[in-house]
Amino acid sequence: MLYSETVVAGSAELRPNDDITIATRVITRKGSNRVAREAFEFARTRPRKKLTAAHKEPVYRLACGMFAEECRKVAKEFPDVTFEEAMIDTISMKLVMNLQQYDVVVTTNQFGDILTDIGAGLVGGLGLAPGLCIGEKQAMAQATHGSAPDIAGRNIANPYAMIMSGQMLMAWLGRKHNETKAVEAASLMLKAVDKVIADGKHLTGDVGGKASTVEMGDAITAAVG
């Protein structure tokens, strides 16, 4: 029998004795449907219109199975988006070997946490990893690297992730509210960032340049104009 005092690390983990720890995954149809729908909406705005659902249904038949079921269900509403599925371990390998074969990837929380860090490492580090947390009515933009207190005040942080987080928020607002000006603003921001990266003249040290945070940010601002 398990008693409440055996809970040692949150509601999803139990340790009935010193030799056994039990961890659980919580997957809901509503949550799976919501994230799948947002992923399809986003994929529809991309040139390739391709979405990959990453899971491990053959092993986690109920947990990953529910997530996969909802992705397949939503896929029927988006015939213009190419939909495929991949095992989480397989896609991890193929990301390293040939990441260009993927465009938009949707997966569950822990798998996504791992895949996003793999992706960030492949493109140059967490300084190039923007983030957007989306709800039904609100969204919050934030760089995945956090506050980086070890380099605070040194003017060397790569501003790309923060700027692109804002760009993603602007694009989401445009899609959510059918606001063309927000969509146009997001497009201008993306083109400006791409230009500065391609020119290679105003990049911070983490991506091989010598520019400061302010210098790279100013270059991106100038490119918008």
Backbone as a chain_set.jsonl record, in Angstrom:
{"seq": "MLYSETVVAGSAELRPNDDITIATRVITRKGSNRVAREAFEFARTRPRKKLTAAHKEPVYRLACGMFAEECRKVAKEFPDVTFEEAMIDTISMKLVMNLQQYDVVVTTNQFGDILTDIGAGLVGGLGLAPGLCIGEKQAMAQATHGSAPDIAGRNIANPYAMIMSGQMLMAWLGRKHNETKAVEAASLMLKAVDKVIADGKHLTGDVGGKASTVEMGDAITAAVG", "coords": {"N": [[0.857, -1.195, 0.0], [0.515, 2.274, -0.845], [1.396, 5.22, 0.771], [0.713, 8.697, 1.491], [3.043, 9.912, 2.368], [5.048, 8.842, 0.845], [5.45, 10.274, -1.418], [7.902, 12.029, -2.989], [8.898, 13.812, -4.848], [7.143, 15.84, -6.292], [3.842, 15.397, -7.795], [3.883, 13.367, -9.649], [5.712, 11.403, -9.139], [6.666, 8.613, -7.208], [8.057, 6.99, -4.331], [8.014, 4.113, -3.012], [9.722, 2.542, -1.482], [13.24, 2.446, -0.564], [14.475, 1.292, -2.717], [12.923, 1.386, -4.965], [11.527, 3.498, -7.389], [8.767, 5.12, -8.754], [7.613, 6.6, -11.632], [5.308, 8.657, -13.394], [3.59, 9.424, -16.505], [1.545, 11.989, -17.654], [-0.894, 12.241, -19.974], [-3.235, 13.968, -21.867], [-6.269, 13.974, -23.809], [-7.315, 16.438, -24.539], [-5.128, 18.203, -24.185], [-3.296, 17.06, -25.991], [-4.682, 17.345, -28.397], [-4.835, 20.114, -28.566], [-2.124, 20.96, -28.784], [-1.412, 19.641, -31.099], [-3.133, 20.809, -32.965], [-2.278, 23.487, -32.951], [0.288, 23.109, -33.925], [-0.236, 22.179, -36.524], [-1.533, 24.438, -37.546], [0.596, 26.22, -37.517], [2.427, 24.916, -39.208], [1.076, 25.135, -41.586], [1.588, 27.718, -42.353], [4.142, 27.673, -43.228], [6.581, 27.407, -45.897], [7.081, 24.729, -46.804], [5.053, 23.269, -45.65], [4.899, 20.981, -43.878], [4.599, 18.502, -41.382], [5.797, 16.694, -38.599], [5.012, 14.199, -36.34], [6.331, 13.207, -33.35], [6.852, 10.362, -31.396], [6.505, 7.473, -29.21], [4.858, 5.229, -29.666], [4.761, 2.339, -30.04], [5.873, 1.376, -27.669], [4.91, 2.919, -25.466], [1.945, 2.47, -25.431], [-0.541, 3.443, -24.577], [-0.096, 6.066, -23.521], [1.672, 7.557, -25.402], [0.204, 6.631, -27.481], [-2.323, 7.864, -27.25], [-1.619, 10.527, -27.734], [-0.658, 10.306, -30.38], [-2.996, 9.454, -31.655], [-4.619, 11.733, -31.477], [-3.136, 13.533, -33.007], [-3.321, 12.352, -35.522], [-6.061, 12.573, -35.876], [-6.477, 15.367, -35.989], [-4.968, 15.888, -38.234], [-6.571, 15.207, -40.386], [-8.087, 17.425, -40.774], [-6.452, 19.163, -41.986], [-5.67, 18.959, -44.889], [-3.878, 20.134, -46.605], [-1.429, 20.081, -45.438], [1.484, 18.194, -45.224], [1.693, 15.236, -43.495], [3.474, 13.234, -41.197], [4.761, 10.52, -39.184], [7.121, 9.755, -36.568], [9.384, 7.716, -34.712], [10.57, 8.608, -31.494], [13.255, 8.074, -30.788], [14.359, 7.473, -33.258], [13.993, 9.862, -34.723], [15.637, 11.534, -33.27], [18.188, 10.589, -33.909], [18.157, 11.02, -36.722], [17.88, 13.76, -36.853], [20.417, 14.665, -36.208], [21.893, 13.574, -38.284], [20.665, 14.487, -40.668], [19.11, 17.118, -40.55], [17.636, 18.729, -42.219], [15.559, 17.369, -43.376], [13.341, 17.622, -41.863], [10.666, 19.826, -40.846], [8.416, 21.19, -39.281], [8.025, 19.962, -36.04], [6.086, 18.091, -33.825], [5.534, 17.08, -30.496], [5.422, 15.335, -27.309], [5.779, 16.702, -23.938], [8.288, 16.071, -22.411], [9.823, 14.687, -24.339], [9.932, 16.708, -26.232], [11.401, 18.635, -24.875], [13.923, 17.516, -24.888], [14.449, 17.171, -27.664], [14.43, 19.838, -28.576], [16.736, 20.93, -27.435], [18.677, 19.369, -28.691], [18.285, 20.27, -31.297], [18.96, 22.982, -30.962], [21.684, 22.778, -30.352], [22.636, 21.818, -32.787], [22.314, 23.969, -34.525], [23.908, 25.933, -33.468], [23.787, 26.553, -30.737], [22.205, 27.513, -27.558], [21.805, 30.212, -27.756], [20.654, 30.62, -30.145], [18.088, 29.739, -29.99], [14.914, 30.373, -29.936], [11.747, 30.826, -28.152], [8.26, 30.083, -27.618], [5.481, 30.152, -25.651], [2.319, 28.906, -25.812], [-1.094, 29.454, -25.247], [-4.695, 28.96, -25.125], [-5.769, 31.479, -25.443], [-3.791, 33.288, -24.809], [-0.283, 34.092, -25.235], [3.2, 33.644, -24.542], [6.328, 34.962, -25.061], [9.647, 33.829, -24.909], [13.172, 33.452, -24.57], [14.81, 30.322, -24.793], [17.125, 29.95, -23.389], [17.136, 31.179, -20.918], [18.039, 33.425, -18.217], [20.805, 33.63, -18.121], [22.844, 34.307, -15.999], [25.608, 34.142, -15.618], [26.86, 35.625, -17.572], [25.85, 38.101, -17.326], [25.522, 41.592, -17.853], [27.803, 41.855, -19.407], [27.579, 42.377, -22.066], [27.722, 40.527, -24.168], [25.975, 38.563, -24.871], [24.059, 36.659, -27.193], [21.584, 38.201, -29.046], [19.738, 37.013, -30.675], [17.91, 34.87, -29.99], [16.076, 36.122, -28.24], [15.037, 38.154, -29.867], [13.935, 36.669, -31.977], [12.077, 35.228, -30.556], [10.244, 37.208, -29.993], [9.519, 37.719, -32.624], [8.234, 35.342, -33.316], [6.067, 35.531, -31.568], [4.783, 37.765, -32.63], [4.055, 36.755, -35.137], [2.295, 34.742, -34.313], [0.251, 36.269, -33.123], [-0.681, 37.507, -35.402], [-1.726, 35.306, -36.845], [-3.608, 34.357, -35.019], [-5.439, 36.44, -34.653], [-6.019, 37.207, -37.169], [-4.6, 39.374, -38.21], [-3.183, 41.389, -40.412], [-1.119, 43.288, -40.318], [0.448, 42.504, -38.164], [1.39, 40.066, -39.106], [2.894, 40.963, -41.284], [4.81, 42.469, -39.901], [6.133, 40.45, -38.48], [7.246, 39.082, -40.627], [9.03, 41.008, -41.642], [10.81, 41.214, -39.479], [11.897, 38.614, -39.465], [13.193, 38.524, -41.978], [15.086, 40.532, -41.587], [16.697, 39.511, -39.512], [17.655, 37.191, -40.775], [19.176, 38.392, -42.795], [21.233, 39.714, -41.382], [22.49, 37.526, -40.161], [23.315, 36.122, -42.441], [25.057, 37.985, -43.632], [27.118, 38.091, -41.762], [28.674, 40.005, -40.468], [28.036, 41.292, -38.146], [27.943, 39.626, -35.74], [27.66, 37.879, -32.634], [30.097, 36.488, -30.292], [29.542, 33.747, -29.764], [28.682, 32.642, -32.113], [30.792, 32.873, -33.797], [31.487, 35.535, -34.341], [32.491, 38.994, -33.594], [31.003, 40.946, -32.518], [29.152, 42.955, -30.151], [26.336, 42.46, -27.906], [24.597, 44.652, -28.188], [25.541, 45.766, -30.601], [24.926, 43.74, -32.488], [22.16, 43.635, -32.152], [21.474, 46.269, -32.943], [22.224, 46.142, -35.613], [20.354, 44.362, -36.627], [18.042, 45.818, -36.181], [18.487, 47.976, -37.912], [18.398, 46.613, -40.32], [15.748, 45.973, -40.534], [14.585, 48.343, -41.325]], "CA": [[0.0, 0.0, 0.0], [1.293, 3.499, -0.915], [0.869, 6.287, 1.601], [1.031, 10.022, 0.963], [4.403, 10.328, 2.706], [6.021, 8.294, -0.103], [5.655, 11.227, -2.501], [9.126, 12.751, -2.653], [9.29, 14.802, -5.851], [6.013, 16.189, -7.123], [2.722, 14.475, -7.792], [4.035, 12.319, -10.665], [6.745, 10.454, -8.739], [6.477, 7.943, -5.921], [9.132, 6.108, -3.899], [7.45, 3.281, -1.943], [10.836, 2.164, -0.603], [14.501, 3.033, -1.017], [14.958, 0.606, -3.914], [11.982, 1.509, -6.078], [10.899, 4.783, -7.679], [7.766, 5.001, -9.799], [7.293, 7.881, -12.25], [4.177, 8.545, -14.313], [3.382, 10.462, -17.505], [0.137, 12.352, -17.778], [-1.244, 12.679, -21.315], [-4.681, 14.163, -21.998], [-6.731, 14.178, -25.183], [-7.465, 17.872, -24.771], [-3.801, 18.783, -24.364], [-2.725, 16.533, -27.232], [-5.393, 17.968, -29.507], [-4.47, 21.53, -28.623], [-0.769, 21.152, -29.302], [-1.417, 19.182, -32.489], [-3.826, 21.813, -33.778], [-1.393, 24.645, -33.082], [1.392, 22.704, -34.797], [-0.738, 22.164, -37.898], [-1.754, 25.829, -37.941], [1.903, 26.808, -37.788], [2.98, 24.265, -40.393], [0.35, 25.651, -42.756], [2.169, 29.003, -42.75], [5.502, 27.432, -43.692], [6.64, 27.079, -47.328], [7.031, 23.292, -47.061], [3.79, 22.726, -45.123], [5.172, 19.605, -43.461], [4.58, 18.311, -39.933], [6.18, 15.375, -38.117], [4.652, 13.893, -34.951], [7.338, 12.309, -32.769], [6.335, 9.667, -30.223], [7.007, 6.102, -29.034], [3.613, 4.477, -29.476], [4.911, 0.889, -29.87], [6.251, 1.068, -26.288], [3.928, 3.576, -24.595], [0.775, 2.327, -26.291], [-1.644, 4.277, -24.115], [0.32, 7.461, -23.381], [2.014, 8.06, -26.731], [-0.891, 6.256, -28.363], [-3.34, 8.905, -27.207], [-1.065, 11.689, -28.42], [-0.635, 10.005, -31.81], [-4.381, 9.409, -32.123], [-5.111, 13.095, -31.642], [-2.425, 14.122, -34.145], [-3.941, 11.798, -36.744], [-7.41, 13.122, -35.974], [-6.371, 16.753, -36.435], [-4.378, 15.878, -39.581], [-7.648, 15.104, -41.375], [-8.63, 18.766, -40.986], [-5.428, 19.956, -42.664], [-5.207, 18.177, -46.033], [-2.812, 20.846, -47.306], [-0.184, 19.878, -44.693], [2.025, 16.841, -45.29], [1.813, 14.72, -42.132], [4.189, 11.976, -41.022], [5.074, 10.182, -37.8], [8.467, 9.213, -36.377], [9.722, 7.307, -33.353], [11.369, 9.653, -30.88], [14.668, 7.748, -30.86], [14.76, 7.57, -34.666], [14.091, 11.253, -35.134], [16.815, 12.101, -32.609], [19.334, 10.222, -34.74], [18.075, 11.637, -38.038], [18.12, 15.193, -36.702], [21.865, 14.88, -36.231], [22.407, 13.163, -39.58], [20.107, 15.281, -41.758], [17.985, 17.841, -39.951], [16.863, 19.423, -43.248], [14.398, 16.583, -43.802], [12.207, 17.984, -41.017], [10.282, 21.235, -40.86], [7.77, 21.396, -37.99], [7.934, 18.714, -35.279], [5.249, 18.186, -32.64], [5.741, 15.927, -29.627], [5.006, 15.554, -25.927], [6.61, 17.656, -23.203], [9.668, 15.665, -22.122], [10.481, 14.43, -25.614], [10.182, 18.006, -26.855], [12.473, 19.298, -24.137], [15.18, 16.921, -25.354], [14.638, 17.462, -29.083], [14.749, 21.241, -28.809], [18.147, 21.154, -27.104], [19.45, 18.782, -29.791], [18.183, 21.205, -32.412], [19.734, 24.183, -30.647], [23.095, 22.447, -30.501], [22.949, 21.638, -34.199], [22.355, 25.246, -35.244], [24.878, 26.863, -32.906], [23.692, 26.731, -29.293], [20.96, 28.052, -27.014], [21.648, 31.599, -28.184], [19.88, 30.603, -31.385], [16.888, 28.941, -29.713], [13.789, 31.155, -29.414], [10.67, 30.023, -27.584], [6.952, 30.705, -27.504], [4.519, 29.35, -24.893], [1.029, 29.29, -26.377], [-2.32, 28.973, -24.633], [-5.854, 29.112, -26.002], [-6.028, 32.894, -25.693], [-2.592, 34.079, -24.578], [1.015, 33.5, -25.567], [4.318, 34.31, -23.883], [7.584, 34.749, -25.764], [10.832, 33.819, -24.06], [14.3, 32.674, -25.071], [14.927, 29.09, -24.015], [18.371, 29.911, -22.608], [16.978, 31.757, -19.591], [18.635, 34.738, -17.945], [22.271, 33.535, -18.275], [23.481, 35.224, -15.036], [27.066, 34.075, -15.67], [27.398, 36.636, -18.492], [25.047, 39.314, -17.158], [26.211, 42.874, -17.858], [29.044, 41.837, -20.198], [27.245, 42.799, -23.429], [28.213, 39.525, -25.116], [24.931, 37.583, -25.152], [23.465, 36.677, -28.524], [20.195, 38.657, -28.923], [18.914, 36.327, -31.667], [16.812, 34.104, -29.399], [15.058, 37.038, -27.716], [14.398, 38.842, -30.99], [13.114, 35.717, -32.709], [10.932, 34.897, -29.71], [9.288, 38.278, -30.282], [9.04, 37.516, -33.993], [7.272, 34.249, -33.262], [4.874, 36.06, -30.912], [4.111, 38.635, -33.589], [3.433, 35.886, -36.143], [1.154, 34.075, -33.667], [-0.817, 37.256, -32.995], [-1.244, 37.69, -36.73], [-2.54, 34.145, -37.17], [-4.698, 34.21, -34.059], [-6.425, 37.509, -34.794], [-6.126, 37.551, -38.59], [-4.104, 40.749, -38.272], [-2.165, 41.407, -41.47], [0.031, 44.104, -39.934], [1.302, 41.686, -37.301], [2.04, 39.096, -39.992], [3.908, 41.711, -42.032], [5.881, 42.82, -38.962], [6.889, 39.222, -38.236], [8.019, 38.81, -41.843], [10.137, 41.973, -41.685], [11.771, 40.822, -38.448], [12.576, 37.406, -39.914], [14.097, 38.884, -43.074], [16.187, 41.318, -41.03], [17.576, 38.593, -38.788], [18.308, 36.356, -41.785], [20.165, 39.212, -43.495], [22.385, 39.929, -40.498], [23.168, 36.238, -40.021], [23.964, 35.807, -43.723], [26.177, 38.913, -43.85], [28.184, 37.647, -40.877], [29.518, 41.127, -40.045], [27.639, 41.762, -36.813], [27.547, 38.45, -34.97], [28.304, 37.741, -31.335], [31.168, 35.506, -30.227], [29.092, 32.355, -29.728], [28.484, 32.172, -33.486], [31.986, 33.155, -34.585], [31.713, 36.945, -34.621], [33.139, 39.808, -32.572], [30.089, 42.024, -32.157], [28.516, 42.917, -28.836], [24.893, 42.272, -27.946], [24.005, 45.884, -28.712], [25.906, 45.918, -32.012], [24.151, 42.809, -33.29], [20.777, 44.096, -32.088], [21.348, 47.469, -33.769], [22.319, 45.743, -37.02], [19.07, 43.765, -36.984], [17.09, 46.936, -36.234], [18.744, 48.712, -39.149], [17.988, 45.778, -41.447], [14.286, 46.037, -40.642], [14.261, 49.538, -42.09]], "C": [[0.889, 1.24, 0.0], [0.623, 4.577, -0.074], [1.357, 7.632, 1.075], [2.468, 10.435, 1.256], [5.459, 9.746, 1.77], [6.253, 9.222, -1.29], [6.853, 12.103, -2.151], [9.489, 13.835, -3.658], [8.127, 15.107, -6.778], [4.968, 15.089, -7.167], [2.898, 13.31, -8.759], [5.092, 11.28, -10.306], [6.467, 9.894, -7.349], [7.702, 7.091, -5.616], [8.615, 5.275, -2.732], [8.495, 2.73, -0.992], [12.125, 2.663, -1.238], [15.038, 2.401, -2.299], [14.072, 0.796, -5.14], [11.464, 2.942, -6.184], [9.96, 4.589, -8.861], [7.446, 6.4, -10.322], [6.182, 7.677, -13.267], [4.195, 9.675, -15.327], [1.888, 10.731, -17.582], [-0.085, 12.93, -19.178], [-2.756, 12.83, -21.38], [-5.056, 14.357, -23.471], [-6.833, 15.667, -25.503], [-6.105, 18.513, -25.034], [-3.163, 18.339, -25.665], [-3.367, 17.191, -28.443], [-4.993, 19.421, -29.674], [-3.1, 21.738, -29.232], [-0.674, 20.696, -30.757], [-2.032, 20.232, -33.398], [-2.947, 23.049, -33.994], [-0.233, 24.329, -34.019], [0.962, 22.685, -36.256], [-0.985, 23.582, -38.405], [-0.435, 26.493, -38.316], [2.507, 26.224, -39.059], [2.33, 24.79, -41.663], [0.935, 26.97, -43.247], [3.57, 28.854, -43.33], [5.513, 27.07, -45.175], [6.478, 25.588, -47.624], [5.741, 22.641, -46.588], [3.936, 21.253, -44.736], [5.231, 19.525, -41.941], [4.919, 16.867, -39.589], [5.761, 15.234, -36.655], [5.628, 12.856, -34.42], [6.796, 11.69, -31.485], [6.993, 8.295, -30.118], [5.817, 5.194, -28.77], [3.815, 2.968, -29.323], [5.267, 0.469, -28.448], [5.218, 1.64, -25.316], [2.595, 3.621, -25.34], [-0.391, 3.207, -25.865], [-1.254, 5.756, -24.083], [0.644, 8.086, -24.742], [0.907, 7.734, -27.727], [-1.971, 7.309, -28.403], [-2.883, 10.151, -27.94], [-1.095, 11.483, -29.937], [-2.045, 9.997, -32.4], [-4.916, 10.808, -32.388], [-4.417, 13.802, -32.803], [-3.039, 13.643, -35.453], [-5.329, 12.382, -36.963], [-7.365, 14.546, -36.529], [-5.839, 16.814, -37.863], [-5.448, 15.84, -40.661], [-8.26, 16.457, -41.69], [-7.658, 19.657, -41.747], [-4.869, 19.179, -43.856], [-4.068, 18.835, -46.801], [-1.458, 20.689, -46.616], [0.241, 18.415, -44.807], [2.312, 16.348, -43.874], [2.539, 13.378, -42.132], [4.423, 11.749, -39.539], [6.464, 9.575, -37.719], [8.64, 8.789, -34.925], [10.712, 8.316, -32.767], [12.864, 9.348, -30.933], [15.182, 7.859, -32.292], [14.933, 9.017, -35.102], [15.278, 11.955, -34.47], [18.076, 11.811, -33.416], [19.315, 10.977, -36.061], [18.237, 13.153, -37.986], [19.6, 15.508, -36.811], [22.438, 14.577, -37.614], [21.932, 14.068, -40.724], [18.877, 16.032, -41.27], [17.119, 18.528, -40.996], [15.63, 18.648, -43.687], [13.156, 16.898, -42.976], [11.904, 19.471, -41.135], [9.667, 21.609, -39.522], [7.623, 20.034, -37.31], [7.053, 18.96, -34.056], [5.428, 16.918, -31.821], [5.276, 16.267, -28.219], [6.089, 16.31, -25.159], [8.065, 17.224, -23.01], [10.448, 15.374, -23.397], [10.844, 15.745, -26.304], [11.309, 18.756, -26.185], [13.838, 18.797, -24.616], [15.458, 17.305, -26.8], [15.022, 18.914, -29.333], [16.195, 21.558, -28.463], [19.064, 20.523, -28.145], [19.455, 19.74, -30.977], [18.996, 22.459, -32.185], [21.222, 23.932, -30.814], [23.51, 22.327, -31.952], [23.077, 22.961, -34.938], [23.285, 26.27, -34.604], [24.774, 27.13, -31.426], [22.389, 27.378, -28.864], [20.739, 29.511, -27.371], [20.842, 31.728, -29.458], [18.586, 29.815, -31.217], [15.79, 29.818, -29.106], [12.704, 30.247, -28.865], [9.382, 30.805, -27.511], [6.019, 29.737, -26.792], [3.122, 29.825, -25.268], [-0.115, 28.655, -25.6], [-3.478, 29.16, -25.599], [-6.092, 30.568, -26.368], [-4.795, 33.769, -25.538], [-1.354, 33.336, -25.04], [2.098, 34.307, -24.878], [5.615, 33.957, -24.61], [8.747, 34.775, -24.775], [11.934, 32.989, -24.709], [14.485, 31.443, -24.194], [16.174, 29.064, -23.142], [18.232, 30.508, -21.219], [17.74, 33.065, -19.44], [20.157, 34.769, -18.072], [23.017, 34.471, -17.323], [25.003, 35.206, -15.082], [27.671, 35.1, -16.622], [26.625, 37.951, -18.398], [25.925, 40.563, -17.128], [27.463, 42.943, -18.709], [28.82, 42.199, -21.664], [27.769, 41.826, -24.483], [27.149, 38.491, -25.496], [24.383, 37.754, -26.568], [21.995, 37.094, -28.403], [19.222, 37.919, -29.848], [17.697, 35.653, -31.035], [15.702, 35.012, -28.871], [14.303, 37.721, -28.851], [13.467, 37.892, -31.741], [11.942, 35.201, -31.871], [9.835, 35.938, -29.924], [8.693, 38.139, -31.67], [7.98, 36.417, -34.039], [5.963, 34.698, -32.605], [4.077, 36.933, -31.87], [3.387, 37.808, -34.659], [2.206, 35.182, -35.571], [-0.026, 35.034, -33.529], [-1.497, 37.491, -34.34], [-2.151, 36.55, -37.131], [-3.796, 34.084, -36.298], [-5.814, 35.212, -34.319], [-6.614, 37.957, -36.247], [-5.714, 38.998, -38.829], [-2.934, 40.818, -39.258], [-0.932, 42.221, -41.085], [0.987, 43.334, -39.035], [2.058, 40.653, -38.129], [3.163, 39.767, -40.776], [5.092, 42.074, -41.143], [6.76, 41.603, -38.679], [7.769, 38.879, -39.423], [9.223, 39.736, -41.954], [11.226, 41.615, -40.675], [12.58, 39.608, -38.889], [13.584, 37.713, -41.018], [15.308, 39.657, -42.563], [17.195, 40.435, -40.308], [18.345, 37.716, -39.775], [19.418, 37.123, -42.497], [21.425, 39.398, -42.66], [23.182, 38.637, -40.318], [23.943, 35.907, -41.285], [25.168, 36.7, -43.983], [27.384, 38.549, -42.993], [29.076, 38.75, -40.32], [29.215, 41.596, -38.621], [27.086, 40.593, -36.001], [28.31, 38.389, -33.659], [29.28, 36.562, -31.335], [30.738, 34.059, -30.266], [28.85, 31.775, -31.11], [29.614, 32.659, -34.4], [32.265, 34.602, -34.909], [32.409, 37.669, -33.479], [32.236, 40.941, -32.084], [29.558, 41.853, -30.741], [27.021, 42.658, -29.016], [24.213, 43.467, -28.606], [24.303, 46.037, -30.192], [25.098, 44.985, -32.919], [22.678, 43.221, -33.305], [20.546, 45.327, -32.964], [21.389, 47.132, -35.25], [20.991, 45.136, -37.5], [18.003, 44.841, -37.098], [17.24, 47.72, -37.526], [18.259, 47.933, -40.361], [16.473, 45.757, -41.621], [13.861, 47.222, -41.497], [14.658, 49.411, -43.536]], "O": [[1.884, 1.295, 0.723], [-0.579, 4.814, -0.198], [2.311, 7.69, 0.299], [3.059, 11.21, 0.503], [6.634, 10.1, 1.871], [7.159, 8.985, -2.088], [6.836, 12.826, -1.156], [10.312, 14.699, -3.352], [8.125, 14.677, -7.932], [5.176, 13.993, -6.648], [2.132, 12.349, -8.697], [5.343, 10.365, -11.091], [6.08, 10.623, -6.436], [8.317, 6.533, -6.524], [8.758, 5.68, -1.578], [8.199, 2.475, 0.176], [12.104, 3.238, -2.326], [15.969, 2.933, -2.902], [14.451, 0.4, -6.242], [11.019, 3.527, -5.196], [10.326, 3.962, -9.855], [7.057, 7.281, -9.556], [6.122, 6.639, -13.927], [4.737, 10.749, -15.065], [1.075, 9.807, -17.575], [0.466, 13.975, -19.522], [-3.486, 11.919, -20.989], [-4.254, 14.843, -24.269], [-6.48, 16.102, -26.599], [-5.946, 19.276, -25.987], [-2.556, 19.146, -26.368], [-2.682, 17.551, -29.4], [-4.832, 19.903, -30.795], [-2.926, 22.594, -30.098], [0.053, 21.29, -31.553], [-1.51, 20.511, -34.477], [-2.887, 23.588, -35.1], [0.182, 25.175, -34.812], [1.708, 23.124, -37.131], [-0.684, 23.894, -39.557], [-0.352, 27.23, -39.299], [3.039, 26.958, -39.892], [2.981, 24.877, -42.704], [0.798, 27.309, -44.422], [4.124, 29.814, -43.866], [4.55, 26.482, -45.666], [5.81, 25.22, -48.591], [5.373, 21.572, -47.075], [3.19, 20.395, -45.21], [5.837, 20.375, -41.291], [4.401, 15.933, -40.201], [6.123, 16.067, -35.824], [5.741, 11.76, -34.968], [6.336, 12.402, -30.592], [7.932, 7.994, -30.856], [5.778, 4.477, -27.77], [3.097, 2.353, -28.534], [4.999, -0.666, -28.054], [4.714, 0.928, -24.447], [2.173, 4.674, -25.818], [-1.154, 3.671, -26.712], [-2.003, 6.604, -24.568], [-0.024, 9.023, -25.179], [0.696, 8.464, -28.695], [-2.489, 7.624, -29.475], [-3.654, 10.764, -28.679], [-1.504, 12.371, -30.684], [-2.26, 10.477, -33.513], [-5.584, 11.046, -33.394], [-5.047, 14.588, -33.511], [-3.25, 14.429, -36.377], [-5.725, 12.654, -38.096], [-8.126, 14.888, -37.434], [-6.222, 17.701, -38.626], [-5.248, 16.388, -41.745], [-8.88, 16.634, -42.739], [-8.001, 20.782, -42.113], [-3.705, 18.78, -43.833], [-3.369, 18.17, -47.565], [-0.441, 21.122, -47.157], [-0.542, 17.509, -44.524], [3.082, 16.968, -43.14], [2.259, 12.503, -42.951], [4.3, 12.672, -38.733], [6.938, 8.957, -38.672], [8.107, 9.426, -34.017], [11.588, 8.816, -33.473], [13.668, 10.264, -31.105], [16.312, 8.291, -32.515], [15.908, 9.358, -35.772], [15.858, 12.872, -35.052], [18.927, 12.684, -33.585], [20.339, 11.516, -36.482], [18.678, 13.765, -38.959], [19.99, 16.498, -37.431], [23.365, 15.251, -38.063], [22.699, 14.377, -41.636], [17.744, 15.634, -41.542], [15.977, 18.882, -40.704], [14.738, 19.222, -44.314], [12.049, 16.495, -43.333], [12.774, 20.27, -41.481], [10.312, 22.271, -38.708], [7.157, 19.074, -37.922], [7.255, 19.934, -33.332], [5.471, 15.816, -32.368], [4.79, 17.371, -27.972], [7.185, 16.528, -25.674], [8.979, 17.945, -23.409], [11.607, 15.771, -23.521], [11.922, 15.878, -26.885], [12.089, 19.438, -26.85], [14.788, 19.572, -24.73], [16.569, 17.716, -27.133], [15.846, 19.197, -30.203], [16.821, 22.377, -29.135], [20.119, 21.077, -28.453], [20.497, 19.989, -31.583], [19.65, 22.954, -33.103], [21.942, 24.772, -31.353], [24.628, 22.699, -32.308], [23.863, 23.07, -35.878], [23.443, 27.368, -35.136], [25.597, 27.87, -30.887], [21.565, 27.747, -29.701], [19.613, 30.002, -27.299], [20.398, 32.82, -29.811], [18.049, 29.283, -32.189], [15.741, 29.987, -27.888], [12.732, 29.036, -29.083], [9.389, 32.027, -27.362], [5.789, 28.627, -27.271], [2.777, 30.991, -25.072], [-0.1, 27.454, -25.329], [-3.266, 29.483, -26.768], [-6.56, 30.869, -27.467], [-4.752, 34.876, -26.074], [-1.368, 32.118, -25.215], [1.942, 35.508, -24.654], [5.952, 32.782, -24.753], [8.814, 35.647, -23.909], [11.667, 31.954, -25.32], [14.329, 31.522, -22.976], [16.27, 28.232, -22.24], [19.142, 30.354, -20.404], [18.047, 33.73, -20.429], [20.739, 35.852, -18.126], [23.751, 35.346, -17.782], [25.637, 36.159, -14.631], [28.854, 35.422, -16.512], [26.73, 38.807, -19.277], [26.955, 40.586, -16.453], [28.128, 43.979, -18.739], [29.782, 42.316, -22.423], [28.205, 42.239, -25.557], [27.394, 37.637, -26.348], [24.263, 38.873, -27.067], [21.227, 36.413, -27.724], [18.018, 38.171, -29.809], [16.573, 35.846, -31.499], [14.52, 34.708, -29.036], [13.08, 37.852, -28.804], [12.349, 38.262, -32.097], [10.925, 34.783, -32.423], [8.655, 35.602, -30.025], [7.51, 38.408, -31.877], [6.96, 36.55, -34.716], [4.88, 34.297, -33.032], [2.85, 36.854, -31.92], [2.257, 38.116, -35.038], [1.193, 35.038, -36.256], [-1.169, 34.657, -33.788], [-2.715, 37.652, -34.418], [-3.224, 36.775, -37.691], [-4.893, 33.797, -36.778], [-6.994, 34.876, -34.216], [-7.281, 38.955, -36.518], [-6.38, 39.744, -39.547], [-1.832, 40.357, -38.96], [0.181, 41.881, -41.485], [2.203, 43.496, -39.135], [3.236, 40.396, -37.88], [4.251, 39.208, -40.916], [6.242, 41.997, -41.574], [7.985, 41.712, -38.642], [8.905, 38.436, -39.254], [10.315, 39.298, -42.319], [12.416, 41.701, -40.977], [13.797, 39.57, -38.712], [14.707, 37.211, -40.99], [16.423, 39.463, -43.047], [18.404, 40.596, -40.475], [19.551, 37.522, -39.626], [20.481, 36.567, -42.772], [22.541, 39.258, -43.16], [24.413, 38.659, -40.323], [25.09, 35.464, -41.219], [26.187, 36.237, -44.494], [28.528, 38.676, -43.43], [30.13, 38.459, -39.755], [30.055, 42.225, -37.976], [25.913, 40.577, -35.627], [29.468, 38.8, -33.584], [29.288, 35.746, -32.257], [31.487, 33.211, -30.752], [28.814, 30.555, -31.274], [29.427, 32.833, -35.604], [33.184, 34.892, -35.675], [32.861, 37.046, -32.518], [32.674, 41.799, -31.318], [29.521, 40.745, -30.205], [26.512, 42.639, -30.136], [23.357, 43.304, -29.477], [23.416, 46.399, -30.965], [24.641, 45.392, -33.987], [22.025, 43.163, -34.347], [19.529, 45.415, -33.652], [20.688, 47.747, -36.054], [20.564, 45.369, -38.631], [17.16, 44.795, -37.994], [16.251, 48.086, -38.161], [17.766, 48.521, -41.323], [15.974, 45.548, -42.727], [12.918, 47.137, -42.284], [14.451, 50.339, -44.317]]}, "num_chains": 1, "name": "protein.A"}
